[in-house]
């Protein structure tokens, strides 16, 4: 499933994130843990920012200058209304050629839609976009090995992939990152997240 198809699928379900029943605390505790490692609060990027702005709000509250990226046109239309002073990009992360450097990057519940064969490339780009000592937090399917599958739990069929726990850790060490925190935050569901910091070379 191509990222553009993922974007169209999310266009159909923006109401889930707009609903008053959506848990706006989802991922916030994890992000607070990640922010604690940040030494310079400059630019931040929210990859797969969606429409409800909870992570953008958190970044603003912590004195970052945030930017948002999403492949869904409808998600971004709503996000721009909610945060008119924030810069947003409608972009497939696989084709993104970032020119900025960030002190903090979040990719919460987003890069698991990246095709398995492009996961390493996307993580490499995100780390390259971090300043030294910059922090990256991302969630992923906490499988033991590489995995890819489709799931229709949210309505439209969506594609998911993961390099697996050791796959991500091995890659991030190779990219010059230090693992600061790894957690299965919804156990026994295989929802995990990593906080890594780019080492000074």
MDTraj code that builds the backbone (N, CA, C; nanometers):
import mdtraj as md
import numpy as np

residues = "UNK UNK UNK UNK UNK UNK UNK UNK UNK UNK UNK UNK UNK UNK UNK UNK UNK UNK UNK UNK UNK UNK UNK UNK UNK UNK UNK UNK UNK UNK UNK UNK UNK UNK UNK UNK UNK UNK UNK UNK UNK UNK UNK UNK UNK UNK UNK UNK UNK UNK UNK UNK UNK UNK UNK UNK UNK UNK UNK UNK UNK UNK UNK UNK UNK UNK UNK UNK UNK UNK UNK UNK UNK UNK UNK UNK UNK UNK UNK UNK UNK UNK UNK UNK UNK UNK UNK UNK UNK UNK UNK UNK UNK UNK UNK UNK UNK UNK UNK UNK UNK UNK UNK UNK UNK UNK UNK UNK UNK UNK UNK UNK UNK UNK UNK UNK UNK UNK UNK UNK UNK UNK UNK UNK UNK UNK UNK UNK UNK UNK UNK UNK UNK UNK UNK UNK UNK UNK UNK UNK UNK UNK UNK UNK UNK UNK UNK UNK UNK UNK UNK UNK UNK UNK UNK UNK UNK UNK UNK UNK UNK UNK UNK UNK UNK UNK UNK UNK UNK UNK UNK UNK UNK UNK UNK UNK UNK UNK UNK UNK UNK UNK UNK UNK UNK UNK UNK UNK UNK UNK UNK UNK UNK UNK UNK UNK UNK UNK UNK UNK UNK".split()
xyz = np.array([
    [0.0854, -0.1195, 0.0000],
    [0.0000, 0.0000, 0.0000],
    [0.0887, 0.1241, 0.0000],
    [0.0709, 0.2108, -0.0993],
    [0.1542, 0.3290, -0.1118],
    [0.1139, 0.4355, -0.0104],
    [0.2102, 0.5193, 0.0337],
    [0.1775, 0.6250, 0.1302],
    [0.0642, 0.7164, 0.0843],
    [0.0538, 0.7454, -0.0456],
    [-0.0549, 0.8311, -0.0933],
    [-0.1901, 0.7658, -0.0682],
    [-0.1951, 0.6316, -0.0753],
    [-0.3188, 0.5592, -0.0460],
    [-0.3499, 0.5639, 0.1031],
    [-0.2448, 0.5613, 0.1853],
    [-0.2628, 0.5771, 0.3298],
    [-0.3248, 0.7135, 0.3587],
    [-0.2742, 0.8174, 0.2908],
    [-0.3274, 0.9518, 0.3100],
    [-0.4756, 0.9595, 0.2763],
    [-0.5155, 0.8975, 0.1667],
    [-0.6566, 0.8994, 0.1272],
    [-0.7431, 0.8227, 0.2278],
    [-0.6870, 0.7148, 0.2823],
    [-0.7611, 0.6389, 0.3838],
    [-0.7833, 0.7247, 0.5088],
    [-0.6804, 0.7978, 0.5493],
    [-0.6950, 0.8843, 0.6663],
    [-0.7877, 1.0022, 0.6385],
    [-0.7953, 1.0466, 0.5146],
    [-0.8915, 1.1513, 0.4793],
    [-1.0334, 1.1102, 0.5189],
    [-1.0605, 0.9799, 0.5148],
    [-1.1959, 0.9285, 0.5404],
    [-1.2272, 0.9138, 0.6885],
    [-1.1260, 0.9221, 0.7742],
    [-1.1505, 0.8934, 0.9168],
    [-1.1014, 1.0053, 1.0090],
    [-1.0959, 1.1279, 0.9573],
    [-1.0529, 1.2397, 1.0427],
    [-1.1469, 1.2582, 1.1620],
    [-1.2725, 1.2173, 1.1459],
    [-1.3694, 1.2346, 1.2549],
    [-1.3265, 1.1614, 1.3816],
    [-1.2487, 1.0555, 1.3688],
    [-1.2012, 0.9832, 1.4882],
    [-1.1144, 1.0732, 1.5755],
    [-1.0302, 1.1544, 1.5121],
    [-0.9400, 1.2417, 1.5876],
    [-1.0091, 1.3702, 1.6308],
    [-1.1191, 1.4046, 1.5639],
    [-1.1963, 1.5231, 1.5991],
    [-1.2986, 1.4948, 1.7084],
    [-1.3279, 1.3689, 1.7314],
    [-1.4312, 1.3300, 1.8266],
    [-1.3935, 1.3666, 1.9707],
    [-1.4940, 1.4023, 2.0503],
    [-1.4696, 1.4340, 2.1916],
    [-1.4282, 1.3099, 2.2704],
    [-1.4482, 1.1917, 2.2109],
    [-1.4094, 1.0675, 2.2793],
    [-1.2631, 1.0316, 2.2559],
    [-1.1948, 1.1044, 2.1646],
    [-1.0544, 1.0742, 2.1394],
    [-0.9713, 1.1068, 2.2628],
    [-0.8815, 1.0167, 2.2982],
    [-0.7967, 1.0356, 2.4158],
    [-0.6789, 1.1265, 2.3811],
    [-0.6901, 1.2536, 2.4170],
    [-0.5850, 1.3499, 2.3843],
    [-0.4590, 1.3290, 2.4685],
    [-0.4657, 1.2391, 2.5652],
    [-0.3460, 1.2076, 2.6429],
    [-0.2628, 1.0974, 2.5778],
    [-0.3154, 1.0404, 2.4698],
    [-0.2433, 0.9329, 2.4015],
    [-0.1059, 0.9811, 2.3563],
    [-0.0008, 0.9184, 2.4096],
    [0.1357, 0.9510, 2.3721],
    [0.1981, 1.0679, 2.4458],
    [0.1198, 1.1400, 2.5261],
    [0.1723, 1.2615, 2.5900],
    [0.2753, 1.2283, 2.6982],
    [0.2485, 1.1281, 2.7801],
    [0.3459, 1.0900, 2.8833],
    [0.4786, 1.0489, 2.8189],
    [0.4712, 0.9740, 2.7107],
    [0.5929, 0.9326, 2.6402],
    [0.6685, 1.0539, 2.5874],
    [0.5963, 1.1503, 2.5330],
    [0.6616, 1.2707, 2.4808],
    [0.7249, 1.3543, 2.5929],
    [0.6602, 1.3581, 2.7066],
    [0.7208, 1.4299, 2.8194],
    [0.8531, 1.3656, 2.8609],
    [0.8585, 1.2329, 2.8552],
    [0.9843, 1.1636, 2.8849],
    [1.0911, 1.2011, 2.7822],
    [1.0515, 1.2081, 2.6561],
    [1.1463, 1.2415, 2.5503],
    [1.1956, 1.3853, 2.5622],
    [1.1035, 1.4765, 2.5891],
    [1.1386, 1.6184, 2.5998],
    [1.2379, 1.6413, 2.7129],
    [1.2308, 1.5587, 2.8169],
    [1.3229, 1.5744, 2.9300],
    [1.4692, 1.5585, 2.8886],
    [1.4946, 1.4894, 2.7770],
    [1.6323, 1.4693, 2.7306],
    [1.6811, 1.5835, 2.6396],
    [1.5898, 1.6704, 2.5981],
    [1.6256, 1.7769, 2.5042],
    [1.7055, 1.8851, 2.5752],
    [1.8168, 1.9231, 2.5158],
    [1.9037, 2.0242, 2.5769],
    [1.8819, 2.1631, 2.5184],
    [1.8319, 2.1721, 2.3954],
    [1.8054, 2.3018, 2.3326],
    [1.6681, 2.2959, 2.2676],
    [1.5782, 2.3812, 2.3124],
    [1.4404, 2.3782, 2.2626],
    [1.4231, 2.4784, 2.1491],
    [1.4649, 2.4344, 2.0311],
    [1.4501, 2.5161, 1.9118],
    [1.3400, 2.4612, 1.8246],
    [1.3748, 2.4208, 1.7024],
    [1.2761, 2.3683, 1.6089],
    [1.2396, 2.2238, 1.6407],
    [1.1126, 2.1914, 1.6160],
    [1.0642, 2.0551, 1.6351],
    [0.9774, 2.0174, 1.5156],
    [0.9724, 1.8887, 1.4855],
    [0.8930, 1.8382, 1.3740],
    [0.8046, 1.7241, 1.4216],
    [0.6748, 1.7335, 1.3878],
    [0.5783, 1.6285, 1.4190],
    [0.5427, 1.5578, 1.2886],
    [0.5967, 1.4371, 1.2703],
    [0.5759, 1.3590, 1.1473],
    [0.4490, 1.2759, 1.1621],
    [0.3548, 1.2969, 1.0709],
    [0.2247, 1.2319, 1.0853],
    [0.1439, 1.3044, 1.1909],
    [0.1430, 1.4360, 1.1821],
    [0.0871, 1.5198, 1.2890],
    [-0.0631, 1.5048, 1.3059],
    [-0.1327, 1.4612, 1.2000],
    [-0.2769, 1.4477, 1.2128],
    [-0.3453, 1.5831, 1.2244],
    [-0.4670, 1.5807, 1.2795],
    [-0.5478, 1.7026, 1.2786],
    [-0.5779, 1.7607, 1.4154],
    [-0.5642, 1.6816, 1.5240],
    [-0.6140, 1.7361, 1.6510],
    [-0.5125, 1.8180, 1.7293],
    [-0.3860, 1.8145, 1.6884],
    [-0.2885, 1.9092, 1.7399],
    [-0.2400, 1.8890, 1.8813],
    [-0.2631, 1.7721, 1.9405],
    [-0.2235, 1.7563, 2.0809],
    [-0.0716, 1.7598, 2.0977],
    [0.0030, 1.7022, 2.0033],
    [0.1491, 1.7031, 2.0146],
    [0.2044, 1.8408, 1.9779],
    [0.1437, 1.9060, 1.8773],
    [0.1831, 2.0438, 1.8451],
    [0.1616, 2.1329, 1.9673],
    [0.0475, 2.1181, 2.0355],
    [0.0204, 2.1966, 2.1564],
    [0.1262, 2.1717, 2.2638],
    [0.1628, 2.0455, 2.2809],
    [0.2636, 2.0118, 2.3809],
    [0.3973, 2.0769, 2.3466],
    [0.4341, 2.0744, 2.2203],
    [0.5602, 2.1350, 2.1785],
    [0.5577, 2.2860, 2.2000],
    [0.4472, 2.3499, 2.1675],
    [0.4339, 2.4941, 2.1909],
    [0.4442, 2.5255, 2.3403],
    [0.3784, 2.4451, 2.4217],
    [0.3816, 2.4663, 2.5671],
    [0.5217, 2.4497, 2.6244],
    [0.6068, 2.3749, 2.5515],
    [0.7442, 2.3531, 2.5972],
    [0.8460, 2.4405, 2.5237],
    [0.7960, 2.5481, 2.4637],
    [0.8815, 2.6522, 2.4037],
    [0.9559, 2.6082, 2.2780],
    [0.9054, 2.5055, 2.2092],
    [0.9596, 2.4702, 2.0787],
    [0.8927, 2.5553, 1.9707],
    [0.9557, 2.5601, 1.8548],
    [0.8921, 2.6140, 1.7338],
    [0.8579, 2.4940, 1.6471],
    [0.7324, 2.4456, 1.6549],
    [0.6997, 2.3197, 1.5872],
    [0.6580, 2.3373, 1.4423],
    [0.6807, 2.2324, 1.3654],
    [0.6292, 2.2186, 1.2306],
    [0.5595, 2.0829, 1.2231],
    [0.4618, 2.0718, 1.1335],
    [0.3885, 1.9467, 1.1201],
    [0.3938, 1.8938, 0.9783],
    [0.3904, 1.7624, 0.9661],
    [0.3918, 1.6964, 0.8351],
    [0.2897, 1.5830, 0.8367],
    [0.2147, 1.5717, 0.7277],
    [0.1205, 1.4607, 0.7152],
    [0.0942, 1.4361, 0.5681],
    [0.0625, 1.3131, 0.5341],
    [0.0331, 1.2773, 0.3958],
    [-0.1151, 1.2973, 0.3634],
    [-0.1985, 1.3157, 0.4673],
    [-0.3424, 1.3320, 0.4493],
    [-0.3783, 1.4791, 0.4287],
    [-0.4363, 1.5105, 0.3142],
    [-0.4755, 1.6488, 0.2842],
    [-0.5814, 1.6988, 0.3816],
    [-0.6788, 1.6149, 0.4126],
    [-0.7873, 1.6585, 0.5014],
    [-0.7382, 1.6791, 0.6436],
    [-0.6502, 1.5915, 0.6905],
    [-0.5926, 1.6095, 0.8235],
    [-0.5240, 1.7457, 0.8336],
    [-0.4464, 1.7806, 0.7306],
    [-0.3716, 1.9058, 0.7344],
    [-0.4619, 2.0273, 0.7193],
    [-0.5696, 2.0155, 0.6445],
    [-0.6643, 2.1266, 0.6329],
    [-0.7184, 2.1641, 0.7705],
    [-0.7520, 2.0637, 0.8494],
    [-0.8030, 2.0881, 0.9850],
    [-0.6914, 2.1401, 1.0752],
    [-0.5725, 2.0819, 1.0625],
    [-0.4593, 2.1227, 1.1475],
    [-0.4239, 2.2694, 1.1252],
    [-0.4278, 2.3138, 1.0003],
    [-0.3925, 2.4527, 0.9692],
    [-0.4929, 2.5511, 1.0287],
    [-0.6196, 2.5122, 1.0354],
    [-0.7211, 2.5974, 1.0984],
    [-0.6963, 2.6050, 1.2483],
    [-0.6598, 2.4919, 1.3075],
    [-0.6370, 2.4874, 1.4520],
    [-0.5114, 2.5640, 1.4931],
    [-0.4079, 2.5578, 1.4096],
    [-0.2804, 2.6237, 1.4410],
    [-0.2346, 2.7076, 1.3210],
    [-0.2965, 2.8224, 1.2986],
    [-0.2635, 2.9027, 1.1799],
    [-0.1212, 2.9573, 1.1802],
    [-0.0570, 2.9631, 1.2960],
    [0.0790, 3.0156, 1.3025],
    [0.1873, 2.9106, 1.2867],
    [0.1471, 2.7852, 1.2660],
    [0.2430, 2.6748, 1.2550],
    [0.2611, 2.6370, 1.1080],
    [0.3825, 2.6045, 1.0720],
    [0.4117, 2.5630, 0.9347],
    [0.3815, 2.4141, 0.9195],
    [0.3053, 2.3803, 0.8146],
    [0.2691, 2.2419, 0.7872],
    [0.3102, 2.2039, 0.6449],
    [0.3433, 2.0747, 0.6280],
    [0.3806, 2.0210, 0.4986],
    [0.2917, 1.9011, 0.4664],
    [0.2257, 1.9036, 0.3501],
    [0.1598, 1.7814, 0.3032],
    [0.2647, 1.7037, 0.2258],
    [0.3116, 1.5948, 0.2855],
    [0.4301, 1.5282, 0.2316],
    [0.4301, 1.3805, 0.2667],
    [0.4693, 1.3005, 0.1715],
    [0.4996, 1.1594, 0.1953],
    [0.6407, 1.1545, 0.2531],
    [0.6554, 1.1048, 0.3743],
    [0.7852, 1.1044, 0.4413],
    [0.8896, 1.0273, 0.3602],
    [0.8456, 0.9304, 0.2793],
    [0.9414, 0.8529, 0.1985],
    [1.0091, 0.9403, 0.0936],
    [0.9373, 1.0399, 0.0422],
    [0.9934, 1.1265, -0.0591],
    [1.0437, 1.2595, -0.0048],
    [1.0282, 1.2802, 0.1237],
    [1.0671, 1.4070, 0.1872],
    [1.2178, 1.4292, 0.1789],
    [1.2541, 1.5500, 0.1391],
    [1.3946, 1.5898, 0.1369],
    [1.4088, 1.7107, 0.2298],
    [1.4255, 1.6840, 0.3565],
    [1.4308, 1.7923, 0.4545],
    [1.5578, 1.8737, 0.4436],
    [1.5434, 2.0042, 0.4614],
    [1.6596, 2.0938, 0.4598],
    [1.6830, 2.1572, 0.5963],
    [1.5863, 2.1419, 0.6872],
    [1.5978, 2.2005, 0.8211],
    [1.6666, 2.1024, 0.9161],
    [1.7142, 2.1563, 1.0278],
    [1.7684, 2.0756, 1.1368],
    [1.6824, 2.0989, 1.2599],
    [1.6535, 1.9907, 1.3303],
    [1.5585, 1.9969, 1.4409],
    [1.6231, 1.9497, 1.5709],
    [1.5754, 2.0071, 1.6799],
    [1.6182, 1.9631, 1.8129],
    [1.5309, 1.8490, 1.8637],
    [1.4133, 1.8340, 1.8047],
    [1.3197, 1.7309, 1.8497],
    [1.2343, 1.6879, 1.7314],
    [1.2220, 1.5564, 1.7118],
    [1.1344, 1.5014, 1.6083],
    [1.0469, 1.3940, 1.6714],
    [0.9174, 1.4043, 1.6455],
    [0.8211, 1.3031, 1.6875],
    [0.7626, 1.2358, 1.5647],
    [0.7513, 1.1044, 1.5707],
    [0.6822, 1.0290, 1.4652],
    [0.5934, 0.9264, 1.5357],
    [0.4888, 0.9779, 1.5990],
    [0.4026, 0.8940, 1.6827],
    [0.2916, 0.8324, 1.5962],
    [0.2864, 0.7004, 1.5961],
    [0.1836, 0.6263, 1.5221],
    [0.1774, 0.6676, 1.3746],
    [0.2937, 0.6882, 1.3146],
    [0.2937, 0.7324, 1.1749],
    [0.3877, 0.6519, 1.0869],
    [0.5149, 0.6380, 1.1253],
    [0.6076, 0.5722, 1.0323],
    [0.5849, 0.4216, 1.0237],
    [0.4965, 0.3691, 1.1072],
    [0.4650, 0.2266, 1.0900],
    [0.3831, 0.2026, 0.9629],
    [0.3398, 0.3105, 0.8959],
    [0.2739, 0.2963, 0.7657],
    [0.3735, 0.3007, 0.6495],
    [0.5004, 0.3252, 0.6779],
    [0.6033, 0.3302, 0.5742],
    [0.6291, 0.1884, 0.5223],
    [0.6390, 0.1700, 0.3905],
    [0.6701, 0.0357, 0.3385],
    [0.7947, -0.0218, 0.4044],
    [0.7912, -0.1498, 0.4350],
    [0.8992, -0.2145, 0.5085],
    [1.0355, -0.1895, 0.4448],
    [1.0419, -0.1945, 0.3118],
    [1.1702, -0.1790, 0.2448],
    [1.2228, -0.0352, 0.2520],
    [1.1408, 0.0582, 0.2996],
    [1.1845, 0.1972, 0.3099],
    [1.2006, 0.2442, 0.4545],
    [1.1769, 0.1547, 0.5494],
    [1.1882, 0.1935, 0.6904],
    [1.3285, 0.2450, 0.7250],
    [1.4309, 0.1740, 0.6804],
    [1.5678, 0.2166, 0.7127],
    [1.5985, 0.3533, 0.6526],
    [1.5561, 0.3746, 0.5306],
    [1.5798, 0.5023, 0.4629],
    [1.5117, 0.6158, 0.5393],
    [1.3876, 0.5951, 0.5808],
    [1.3136, 0.7004, 0.6499],
    [1.3756, 0.7313, 0.7859],
    [1.4113, 0.6277, 0.8624],
    [1.4766, 0.6521, 0.9919],
    [1.6085, 0.7240, 0.9732],
    [1.6820, 0.6872, 0.8694],
    [1.8105, 0.7526, 0.8419],
    [1.7904, 0.9012, 0.8136],
    [1.6852, 0.9345, 0.7376],
    [1.6575, 1.0751, 0.7069],
    [1.6193, 1.1525, 0.8324],
    [1.5400, 1.0907, 0.9182],
    [1.4984, 1.1598, 1.0405],
    [1.6183, 1.1877, 1.1311],
    [1.7046, 1.0885, 1.1464],
    [1.8238, 1.1088, 1.2299],
    [1.9146, 1.2151, 1.1677],
    [1.9289, 1.2125, 1.0355],
    [2.0123, 1.3128, 0.9677],
    [1.9572, 1.4534, 0.9865],
    [1.8267, 1.4639, 1.0115],
    [1.7631, 1.5948, 1.0300],
    [1.7694, 1.6439, 1.1750],
    [1.8259, 1.5627, 1.2630],
    [1.8443, 1.6048, 1.4019],
    [1.9750, 1.6799, 1.4183],
    [1.9727, 1.7842, 1.4991],
    [2.0969, 1.8468, 1.5403],
    [2.1677, 1.7533, 1.6384],
    [2.2999, 1.7686, 1.6575],
    [2.3675, 1.6912, 1.7621],
    [2.2972, 1.7114, 1.8964],
    [2.2766, 1.6036, 1.9689],
    [2.2006, 1.6001, 2.0941],
    [2.0498, 1.6085, 2.0718],
    [2.0066, 1.6158, 1.9449],
    [1.8641, 1.6174, 1.9178],
    [1.7992, 1.4852, 1.9549],
    [1.6697, 1.4896, 1.9818],
    [1.5956, 1.3734, 2.0315],
    [1.4870, 1.3334, 1.9319],
    [1.4775, 1.2034, 1.9092],
    [1.3732, 1.1446, 1.8240],
    [1.2903, 1.0490, 1.9079],
    [1.1569, 1.0630, 1.8980],
    [1.0660, 0.9650, 1.9580],
    [0.9764, 0.9114, 1.8467],
    [0.9603, 0.7807, 1.8425],
    [0.8681, 0.7233, 1.7443],
    [0.8094, 0.5941, 1.7998],
    [0.6874, 0.5671, 1.7610],
    [0.6211, 0.4437, 1.8011],
    [0.6231, 0.3460, 1.6844],
    [0.6102, 0.2181, 1.7180],
    [0.6213, 0.1144, 1.6142],
    [0.5612, -0.0147, 1.6661],
    [0.5445, -0.1086, 1.5756],
    [0.4978, -0.2409, 1.6150],
    [0.6109, -0.3165, 1.6819],
    [0.5933, -0.3472, 1.8099],
    [0.7015, -0.4071, 1.8878],
    [0.7151, -0.5563, 1.8673],
    [0.7372, -0.5954, 1.7433],
    [0.7533, -0.7370, 1.7096],
    [0.8983, -0.7795, 1.7315],
    [0.9199, -0.9088, 1.7427],
    [1.0562, -0.9591, 1.7591],
    [1.1344, -0.9519, 1.6282],
    [1.0645, -0.9701, 1.5174],
    [1.1291, -0.9716, 1.3866],
    [1.0577, -0.8738, 1.2927],
    [1.1117, -0.8577, 1.1734],
    [1.0470, -0.7749, 1.0725],
    [0.9053, -0.8256, 1.0480],
    [0.8154, -0.7307, 1.0229],
    [0.6759, -0.7703, 1.0020],
    [0.6066, -0.6662, 0.9150],
    [0.5136, -0.7115, 0.8341],
    [0.4256, -0.6214, 0.7601],
    [0.2907, -0.6900, 0.7439],
    [0.1850, -0.6104, 0.7544],
    [0.0508, -0.6659, 0.7428],
    [-0.0495, -0.5544, 0.7170],
    [-0.1716, -0.5925, 0.6786],
    [-0.2827, -0.4982, 0.6630],
    [-0.3805, -0.5189, 0.7765],
    [-0.4482, -0.4081, 0.8143],
    [-0.5432, -0.4147, 0.9250],
    [-0.6567, -0.3168, 0.8956],
    [-0.7800, -0.3603, 0.9200],
    [-0.8973, -0.2760, 0.8925],
    [-0.9681, -0.2333, 1.0207],
    [-0.8986, -0.2352, 1.1328],
    [-0.9609, -0.2050, 1.2617],
    [-1.0207, -0.0643, 1.2662],
    [-0.9629, 0.0307, 1.1922],
    [-1.0138, 0.1683, 1.1952],
    [-1.1128, 0.1974, 1.0826],
    [-1.1475, 0.0951, 1.0052],
    [-1.2408, 0.1135, 0.8947],
    [-1.1745, 0.0774, 0.7642],
    [-1.1095, 0.1725, 0.6978],
    [-1.0396, 0.1386, 0.5735],
    [-0.9172, 0.0531, 0.6011],
    [-0.8808, -0.0289, 0.5053],
    [-0.7616, -0.1128, 0.5200],
    [-0.6379, -0.0247, 0.5244],
    [-0.5515, -0.0507, 0.6219],
    [-0.4273, 0.0243, 0.6366],
    [-0.3106, -0.0727, 0.6455],
    [-0.1998, -0.0317, 0.5895],
    [-0.0773, -0.1124, 0.5887],
    [0.0105, -0.0728, 0.7061],
    [0.0740, -0.1725, 0.7693],
    [0.1661, -0.1490, 0.8807],
    [0.2935, -0.2299, 0.8588],
    [0.4064, -0.1760, 0.9040],
    [0.5311, -0.2520, 0.8975],
    [0.6192, -0.2175, 1.0166],
    [0.7124, -0.3052, 1.0452],
    [0.8056, -0.2842, 1.1563],
    [0.9348, -0.3584, 1.1281],
    [1.0470, -0.2968, 1.1666],
    [1.1761, -0.3665, 1.1595],
    [1.1961, -0.4593, 1.2785],
    [1.1053, -0.4535, 1.3753],
    [1.1211, -0.5321, 1.4972],
    [1.2115, -0.4607, 1.5966],
    [1.2009, -0.4994, 1.7225],
    [1.2765, -0.4334, 1.8293],
    [1.4260, -0.4272, 1.7985],
    [1.4876, -0.5420, 1.7761],
    [1.6325, -0.5429, 1.7522],
    [1.6697, -0.4763, 1.6208],
    [1.5814, -0.4840, 1.5222],
    [1.6077, -0.4195, 1.3949],
    [1.6185, -0.2691, 1.4096],
    [1.5246, -0.2090, 1.4835],
    [1.5287, -0.0646, 1.5043],
    [1.6496, -0.0243, 1.5895],
    [1.6734, -0.0974, 1.6974],
    [1.7849, -0.0617, 1.7858],
    [1.9181, -0.0729, 1.7125],
    [1.9367, -0.1817, 1.6370],
    [2.0611, -0.2004, 1.5619],
    [2.0825, -0.0868, 1.4621],
    [1.9753, -0.0505, 1.3902],
    [1.9848, 0.0573, 1.2918],
    [2.0202, 0.1894, 1.3590],
    [1.9536, 0.2214, 1.4683],
    [1.9739, 0.3512, 1.5325],
    [2.1127, 0.3629, 1.5953],
    [2.1665, 0.2530, 1.6448],
    [2.3050, 0.2552, 1.6936],
    [2.3992, 0.2831, 1.5767],
    [2.3737, 0.2179, 1.4643],
    [2.4554, 0.2382, 1.3452],
    [2.4486, 0.3835, 1.2972],
    [2.3335, 0.4483, 1.3191],
    [2.3149, 0.5868, 1.2764],
    [2.3712, 0.6874, 1.3766],
    [2.4335, 0.6378, 1.4819],
    [2.4974, 0.7273, 1.5780],
    [2.4063, 0.7786, 1.6865],
    [2.3054, 0.6996, 1.7223],
    [2.2116, 0.7398, 1.8274],
    [2.2342, 0.6591, 1.9548],
    [2.1945, 0.7199, 2.0652],
    [2.1978, 0.6538, 2.1949],
    [2.0532, 0.6268, 2.2360],
    [2.0238, 0.5027, 2.2722],
    [1.8886, 0.4672, 2.3158],
    [1.8672, 0.5179, 2.4571],
    [1.7693, 0.6048, 2.4747],
    [1.7385, 0.6623, 2.6070],
    [1.6207, 0.5945, 2.6756],
    [1.5284, 0.5392, 2.5961],
    [1.4106, 0.4770, 2.6585],
    [1.3396, 0.3890, 2.5561],
    [1.3007, 0.2696, 2.5999],
    [1.2213, 0.1771, 2.5195],
    [1.1100, 0.1244, 2.6072],
    [0.9867, 0.1287, 2.5550],
    [0.8743, 0.0871, 2.6387],
    [0.7617, 0.0291, 2.5534],
    [0.7014, -0.0788, 2.6040],
    [0.5732, -0.1262, 2.5543],
    [0.4681, -0.0541, 2.6386],
    [0.4104, 0.0515, 2.5851],
    [0.3235, 0.1360, 2.6667],
    [0.1783, 0.0906, 2.6688],
    [0.1435, -0.0100, 2.5883],
    [0.0058, -0.0587, 2.5868],
    [0.0024, -0.2110, 2.5979],
    [0.1014, -0.2673, 2.6663],
    [0.1148, -0.4121, 2.6777],
    [-0.0132, -0.4729, 2.7361],
    [-0.0639, -0.5873, 2.6828],
    [0.0017, -0.6834, 2.5939],
    [-0.0059, -0.6514, 2.4441],
    [-0.0652, -0.5361, 2.4072],
    [-0.0593, -0.4982, 2.2662],
    [0.0856, -0.4710, 2.2281],
    [0.1214, -0.5038, 2.1054],
    [0.2589, -0.4855, 2.0604],
    [0.2806, -0.3430, 2.0103],
    [0.2453, -0.2468, 2.0954],
    [0.2674, -0.1055, 2.0661],
    [0.3857, -0.0612, 2.1508],
    [0.4933, -0.0226, 2.0845],
    [0.6148, 0.0158, 2.1566],
    [0.6629, 0.1511, 2.1056],
    [0.7488, 0.2131, 2.1847],
    [0.8105, 0.3365, 2.1365],
    [0.9543, 0.3446, 2.1846],
    [1.0325, 0.4186, 2.1080],
    [1.1736, 0.4416, 2.1377],
    [1.1997, 0.5901, 2.1482],
    [1.2836, 0.6260, 2.2436],
    [1.3398, 0.7607, 2.2539],
    [1.4891, 0.7465, 2.2321],
    [1.5427, 0.8150, 2.1315],
    [1.6856, 0.8097, 2.1043],
    [1.7398, 0.9516, 2.0926],
    [1.8678, 0.9646, 2.1212],
    [1.9356, 1.0943, 2.1135],
    [2.0550, 1.0836, 2.0213],
    [2.0679, 1.1796, 1.9322],
    [2.1785, 1.1792, 1.8372],
    [2.3071, 1.2200, 1.9083],
    [2.4069, 1.1332, 1.9013],
    [2.5313, 1.1581, 1.9714],
    [2.6110, 1.2678, 1.9011],
    [2.6926, 1.3384, 1.9791],
    [2.7850, 1.4369, 1.9223],
    [2.9061, 1.3613, 1.8708],
    [2.9393, 1.3805, 1.7432],
    [3.0538, 1.3082, 1.6849],
    [3.1788, 1.3959, 1.6875],
])
top = md.Topology()
chain = top.add_chain()
for i, resn in enumerate(residues, 1):
    res = top.add_residue(resn, chain, resSeq=i)
    for name in ("N", "CA", "C"):
        top.add_atom(name, md.element.get_by_symbol(name[0]), res)
traj = md.Trajectory(xyz[None], top)
